[in-house]
């Protein structure tokens, strides 16, 4: 993000902070299901004659098991390699000729496919998605070529990327009890022994109407969408879906520490804490408090980490925090920082400084003015994001696929507004403890003792 854009968001958030933060009237949203179990959510947004169609499957890397990793991501690649009506790459060619945008993404919790196109071309996208749900061909020759592409993707993003490799190892350390330790791209030894039959079985297991959610947002009429969906998806047979248990972590796995010596020029520090998500917590207030704490610590130039550690104490060249409240299992609250090596600062000193900032939250709640500024900033960023029909669809699909409800999207601002300074302090005291912590010092190879 450019400094000018960041400044603009900060100024807008500051302006909002002096006003009551209200959720606007949500767009009309409609929900129905087909007899075969396909769930469909349609949100009207008539500002432009455009529509986004997203088909979400409850199948990501956290559904995989040791020895069989990378399947969800590999199948995502193969979904573009031919179906009963179209040959390899033909669906992408047709959509390009229609001026449409398409892509797909895989995460721990889901795999999704989307198209953004003129509203009168929606049926083309629906027909293609239904065809590869019901009639994916998975030719072996295409797989043998594509698996080499996936291996190279792993090399570029992880094996030959020090920050990617460090974070992969961090996640393996952070999740001793859950499948969130599995990298989405898969372990290399599993990619090397993967077969086309593995992907055929994965598609058969998880790609069924009852395990999918179709999200359509844009300039559409719900009745017309329902007719199109029934036409193209209605005849696909229902199929039983295996039980998928939530990736639950130990409540207090104990303190875990590691030093990684990698091909990096600059040292860095990763500090994380095992915490619940909205899907696993019995107290949703503490989850929204963690979201606000992340913004309080690193949400822009006026946040605590850049102000205190970077500019005032000159301990770090940069620091950040982040937290995913919307996982289907337990989550992590994360902090990272790069020491100010020009001042001779070490990762040990940075670790101590980060703990001091967390302890400050435990000792004293933020004052009302700081909390309102942070709250306004977080809500402003959400408002900006929801201006996009693609982001609206992604939020709806993500919530539904991790086991929450799309209706949380329309009540989210109220939940954030309800958090008090005392809630911030209580969450910090409960979760930022050594028993929940994972610490990784990432150091240049030449620093190895």
C-alpha positions in Angstrom: 0.0 0.0 0.0 1.4 3.4 -0.9 2.0 6.0 1.8 -0.5 8.3 0.2 -3.3 5.7 0.3 -2.4 4.7 3.9 -2.5 8.4 4.8 -5.9 8.7 3.2 -7.3 5.7 5.1 -5.9 7.0 8.3 -7.5 10.4 7.8 -10.8 8.8 6.9 -10.6 6.6 10.0 -9.8 9.6 12.2 -12.9 11.4 10.8 -15.0 8.4 11.5 -13.7 8.2 15.0 -15.6 11.3 16.1 -18.9 9.9 14.7 -21.0 6.9 15.8 -19.9 4.0 13.7 -23.1 2.6 12.2 -23.6 -0.4 9.8 -25.3 0.7 6.7 -28.4 -1.1 5.4 -27.2 -4.3 3.9 -28.0 -5.2 0.3 -30.8 -7.6 -0.4 -29.5 -11.1 0.0 -31.3 -14.3 -0.8 -30.6 -18.0 0.0 -31.9 -21.2 -1.3 -30.8 -24.8 -1.7 -31.3 -27.4 -4.5 -32.6 -30.9 -3.9 -29.1 -32.3 -4.3 -27.8 -30.1 -1.5 -26.1 -27.3 -3.4 -26.4 -24.1 -1.3 -26.9 -20.8 -3.2 -26.6 -17.3 -1.9 -27.5 -14.3 -4.1 -26.7 -10.7 -3.1 -28.1 -7.9 -5.3 -25.8 -5.0 -6.2 -27.2 -3.0 -9.0 -24.6 -0.3 -9.3 -23.1 -1.7 -12.5 -24.2 -4.4 -15.0 -21.6 -6.9 -13.7 -21.8 -10.1 -11.7 -19.4 -12.3 -9.9 -20.0 -16.1 -9.6 -18.0 -18.0 -7.0 -18.3 -21.8 -6.3 -16.8 -22.7 -2.9 -15.9 -26.3 -1.8 -15.3 -27.4 1.8 -12.0 -28.9 0.8 -8.6 -27.3 1.7 -5.3 -28.5 2.9 -6.6 -28.9 6.5 -8.8 -31.7 5.1 -5.7 -33.7 4.1 -3.7 -36.2 6.1 0.0 -36.8 6.6 1.4 -38.6 3.5 -1.2 -37.3 1.2 -0.7 -33.5 1.1 -1.1 -31.0 -1.7 -4.2 -32.7 -3.1 -6.6 -29.8 -2.7 -4.2 -27.4 -4.5 -3.3 -29.8 -7.2 -6.9 -30.5 -8.0 -7.5 -26.8 -8.3 -4.9 -26.7 -11.1 -6.5 -29.7 -12.8 -10.0 -28.2 -12.8 -9.0 -26.2 -15.8 -7.7 -29.2 -17.8 -10.9 -30.5 -19.4 -14.4 -31.6 -18.7 -17.1 -33.5 -20.5 -18.0 -30.5 -22.7 -14.6 -28.7 -23.0 -11.0 -29.7 -23.6 -8.0 -28.5 -21.6 -7.9 -24.7 -21.4 -11.0 -24.2 -23.4 -13.1 -22.8 -20.6 -10.5 -20.1 -19.9 -10.3 -19.3 -23.6 -14.1 -18.8 -23.9 -14.2 -16.6 -20.8 -11.3 -14.4 -22.1 -13.2 -13.9 -25.4 -16.2 -12.8 -23.4 -14.1 -10.3 -21.6 -14.5 -12.1 -18.3 -12.0 -12.5 -15.4 -11.6 -15.9 -13.9 -9.3 -17.6 -11.3 -9.3 -20.0 -8.4 -7.6 -20.2 -5.0 -7.0 -22.8 -2.3 -6.4 -22.3 1.4 -6.4 -24.4 4.6 -10.2 -24.4 4.7 -11.5 -24.2 1.2 -11.0 -24.2 -2.6 -13.0 -21.7 -4.7 -13.4 -20.9 -8.4 -14.7 -17.6 -9.6 -15.7 -15.6 -12.7 -16.4 -11.8 -13.0 -18.4 -11.0 -16.2 -21.2 -9.0 -17.7 -24.5 -10.0 -16.2 -25.9 -11.3 -19.5 -23.0 -13.9 -19.6 -23.7 -15.4 -16.2 -25.2 -18.6 -17.7 -21.9 -19.3 -19.5 -20.0 -19.4 -16.2 -22.7 -21.5 -14.4 -22.7 -24.0 -17.2 -18.9 -24.4 -17.1 -18.8 -24.8 -13.3 -21.6 -27.4 -13.4 -19.8 -29.3 -16.1 -16.5 -29.6 -14.2 -18.3 -30.5 -11.0 -20.2 -33.3 -12.7 -17.9 -34.2 -15.6 -14.3 -33.4 -14.8 -12.0 -35.6 -17.0 -8.7 -35.4 -15.2 -6.5 -36.7 -18.1 -3.2 -38.3 -16.9 -1.0 -36.6 -19.5 -2.2 -33.2 -18.3 -1.6 -34.2 -14.7 2.0 -35.3 -15.4 2.7 -31.8 -16.9 0.9 -29.9 -14.3 2.5 -31.6 -11.3 5.8 -30.3 -12.5 4.3 -26.8 -12.6 3.2 -27.3 -9.0 6.6 -28.5 -7.8 8.2 -25.4 -9.4 5.6 -23.2 -7.6 6.6 -24.8 -4.3 10.3 -24.2 -5.1 9.7 -20.5 -5.9 7.3 -19.7 -3.1 8.8 -21.8 -0.3 11.9 -23.8 -0.8 13.9 -21.0 -2.5 12.1 -18.2 -0.5 13.6 -17.8 3.0 10.5 -16.0 4.4 8.2 -18.6 2.9 10.3 -21.5 4.2 10.5 -19.9 7.7 6.7 -19.4 7.9 6.0 -23.0 6.7 8.3 -24.3 9.5 6.7 -21.9 11.9 3.2 -23.3 11.1 4.5 -26.9 11.6 5.7 -25.9 15.0 2.6 -23.9 15.9 0.1 -26.7 15.2 1.2 -29.8 17.1 -2.4 -31.2 17.2 -4.2 -30.0 14.1 -3.9 -30.3 10.3 -3.2 -26.6 10.0 0.5 -27.7 10.1 0.0 -29.0 6.5 1.3 -26.5 3.8 -1.4 -25.8 1.2 1.0 -26.5 -1.7 1.9 -29.8 0.0 5.2 -31.3 1.1 7.6 -32.0 -1.8 7.9 -35.7 -1.1 4.1 -36.0 -1.3 4.0 -34.1 -4.6 6.6 -36.4 -6.0 4.5 -39.5 -5.3 1.1 -38.0 -6.1 -0.9 -39.8 -8.8 -3.9 -38.9 -11.0 -5.9 -41.5 -9.1 -5.2 -39.6 -5.9 -6.9 -36.5 -7.5 -9.8 -38.6 -8.9 -10.5 -39.9 -5.4 -10.2 -36.4 -3.9 -12.7 -35.0 -6.4 -15.0 -37.9 -5.8 -14.8 -37.4 -2.0 -15.3 -33.7 -1.7 -16.6 -32.2 -5.0 -20.3 -32.9 -4.6 -23.3 -30.5 -4.6 -23.9 -30.9 -0.9 -20.3 -29.9 -0.1 -20.4 -26.7 -2.1 -21.8 -23.1 -1.9 -22.5 -21.0 -4.9 -22.3 -17.3 -4.3 -23.5 -14.8 -6.9 -23.2 -11.0 -6.3 -24.1 -8.3 -8.7 -26.7 -6.8 -11.0 -29.0 -9.9 -11.0 -32.6 -10.8 -10.1 -32.8 -13.7 -7.7 -35.6 -15.5 -9.6 -33.7 -15.5 -12.8 -30.5 -16.7 -11.0 -32.5 -19.6 -9.4 -33.8 -20.7 -12.8 -30.3 -20.7 -14.3 -28.8 -22.6 -11.3 -31.5 -25.2 -11.4 -31.1 -25.6 -15.1 -27.3 -26.4 -14.9 -26.8 -27.8 -11.4 -30.2 -29.4 -10.6 -29.6 -32.7 -12.4 -26.2 -33.4 -10.7 -26.8 -36.3 -8.3 -26.4 -35.8 -4.6 -23.6 -37.7 -3.0 -22.6 -38.4 0.6 -19.8 -36.3 2.0 -17.3 -37.7 4.6 -17.2 -36.2 8.0 -14.7 -33.4 8.3 -13.6 -32.6 11.9 -12.6 -29.1 12.9 -8.8 -28.5 13.2 -8.7 -28.0 17.0 -5.5 -27.2 18.8 -4.3 -27.8 22.3 -5.5 -25.0 24.5 -2.0 -24.4 25.9 0.5 -26.5 23.9 3.4 -25.1 25.9 6.2 -22.6 24.9 7.9 -23.6 21.6 11.1 -21.9 20.3 13.2 -22.4 17.2 16.1 -20.7 15.5 16.2 -21.1 11.7 19.4 -20.3 9.8 18.4 -19.6 6.2 19.7 -17.9 3.0 18.4 -14.5 4.1 20.3 -11.2 4.3 18.3 -9.8 7.2 17.3 -11.4 10.5 13.7 -11.4 11.5 11.4 -12.6 14.3 8.1 -14.5 14.3 6.0 -14.6 17.5 2.6 -16.3 17.6 0.0 -17.5 20.0 -2.5 -20.3 19.7 -6.0 -18.7 20.0 -9.5 -19.7 19.0 -11.5 -18.3 16.0 -15.1 -17.3 15.7 -15.8 -20.9 14.7 -14.3 -22.4 17.9 -14.8 -19.8 20.6 -17.6 -19.7 23.1 -17.0 -16.0 23.7 -17.2 -14.1 20.5 -16.4 -10.8 22.2 -12.8 -11.9 22.8 -12.5 -12.8 19.1 -13.5 -9.3 18.0 -11.2 -7.9 20.7 -8.3 -9.8 19.1 -9.2 -8.3 15.8 -9.0 -4.8 17.3 -5.8 -5.6 19.1 -4.2 -6.5 15.8 -5.2 -3.1 14.3 -4.2 -1.3 17.5 -0.7 -2.8 17.2 0.0 -2.4 13.5 -3.0 -0.9 11.7 -1.2 2.0 10.0 1.5 4.5 10.8 -0.3 5.7 14.0 -0.4 2.2 15.5 1.7 1.2 18.5 4.3 -1.0 16.8 5.4 1.6 14.2 5.2 4.5 16.6 6.9 2.9 19.6 9.3 0.3 18.3 10.1 1.8 14.9 10.1 5.6 15.3 10.5 6.2 19.0 12.8 3.4 20.2 14.3 2.7 16.7 14.4 -1.0 17.5 12.8 -2.3 14.3 12.9 -1.6 10.6 9.4 -2.8 10.4 6.8 -4.8 12.5 3.3 -6.2 11.9 0.6 -8.2 13.5 -2.3 -10.2 12.0 -5.1 -12.5 13.1 -7.5 -14.6 11.1 -10.8 -14.7 13.1 -12.6 -16.6 10.3 -11.0 -20.0 10.3 -13.0 -23.2 10.5 -10.7 -24.3 13.4 -8.5 -22.7 15.9 -6.3 -19.8 14.8 -3.1 -17.9 15.5 -2.4 -14.4 16.6 0.8 -13.4 14.9 3.5 -10.7 15.2 6.6 -10.3 13.1 9.5 -7.8 13.1 12.8 -7.0 11.5 15.5 -5.7 13.8 17.1 -2.3 13.1 20.5 -3.8 12.2 21.9 -0.3 11.5 21.5 0.3 15.3 22.9 -3.1 16.1 19.6 -4.4 17.4 19.3 -8.2 17.7 16.2 -10.5 17.4 16.5 -11.1 21.1 16.0 -7.4 21.8 13.1 -7.3 19.4 11.5 -10.3 21.1 11.7 -8.6 24.4 10.2 -5.4 23.0 7.2 -7.2 21.5 6.5 -8.9 24.8 6.7 -5.4 26.5 4.0 -4.2 24.1 1.8 -7.1 24.9 2.3 -6.7 28.6 1.3 -3.0 28.3 -2.1 -4.2 27.0 -2.4 -6.7 29.9 -1.5 -4.0 32.5 -3.6 -1.2 31.1 -6.6 -1.2 28.7 -6.4 1.3 25.9 -8.1 4.6 26.5 -11.5 5.3 24.9 -10.1 7.6 22.3 -7.5 5.2 21.0 -10.0 2.3 20.9 -12.5 4.5 18.9 -9.8 5.4 16.4 -8.7 1.8 16.0 -12.3 0.7 15.7 -13.1 3.3 13.1 -10.0 2.4 11.1 -10.9 -1.3 11.1 -14.5 -0.6 10.1 -13.4 1.8 7.4 -11.2 -0.8 5.9 -14.1 -3.2 5.8 -16.3 -0.6 4.2 -13.8 0.0 1.5 -13.4 -3.7 0.9 -17.2 -4.3 0.6 -17.4 -1.7 -2.2 -16.2 -4.5 -4.5 -18.7 -7.2 -5.5 -15.8 -9.7 -5.6 -14.9 -9.0 -2.0 -18.6 -9.2 -1.0 -18.9 -12.6 -2.6 -15.6 -13.7 -1.1 -16.7 -12.7 2.4 -20.0 -14.5 2.0 -18.4 -17.7 0.6 -15.6 -17.7 3.2 -18.1 -17.4 6.1 -20.3 -20.2 4.8 -17.5 -22.5 4.0 -15.8 -22.3 7.4 -19.1 -23.2 9.1 -20.3 -19.7 10.0 -23.2 -17.8 8.4 -23.1 -15.1 5.7 -25.4 -13.1 8.0 -22.4 -12.3 10.2 -21.2 -10.0 7.4 -24.2 -7.7 8.1 -23.8 -7.8 11.9 -20.0 -7.5 12.0 -19.9 -3.7 12.6 -22.2 -4.1 15.6 -19.9 -6.8 17.0 -16.9 -4.6 16.7 -18.7 -1.6 18.2 -19.6 -3.7 21.3 -16.0 -4.3 22.3 -14.8 -2.2 25.3 -11.3 -1.3 26.6 -11.8 -3.9 29.4 -12.5 -6.6 26.7 -9.2 -5.7 25.1 -7.3 -6.1 28.3 -9.1 -9.4 29.2 -8.2 -10.9 25.8 -4.6 -9.8 26.1 -4.3 -11.4 29.6 -5.9 -14.6 28.5 -4.1 -15.3 25.2 -0.7 -13.6 25.3 1.0 -16.1 27.6 4.2 -18.2 27.3 2.2 -21.4 27.4 0.5 -20.4 24.1 3.5 -18.9 22.4 5.7 -19.9 19.4 8.9 -18.0 18.8 11.1 -18.3 15.8 14.3 -16.4 15.2 15.1 -16.3 11.4 18.8 -15.7 11.0 21.3 -15.6 8.1 23.2 -18.9 7.5 26.5 -17.2 8.3 25.3 -16.4 11.8 25.1 -20.1 12.7 27.3 -20.8 15.8 
